[in-house]
């Protein structure tokens, strides 16, 4: 992990502001979903990317019954008998 040298305090509601320089460089816009992970004693924030429920692919997704499926998996499913 690379240190940015930026320090922020947690406010009374438990919030931390992500500096605009980081948001811009990571292409995080206002209201974008952010995933929160725990790695040992570290908290990791990651911009959420929608992915296929079967293989995790993030490209060429289609929605079926409120689930995202990539075209490859959709074709495989359509070939099932």
Secondary structure, DSSP 4 states (H G I P E B T S, - for coil): -----------TTS--PPPHHHHHHTT--TT--EEEEEETTEEEEEE-----TTT---SSEEEETTEEEEHHHHHHHHT--
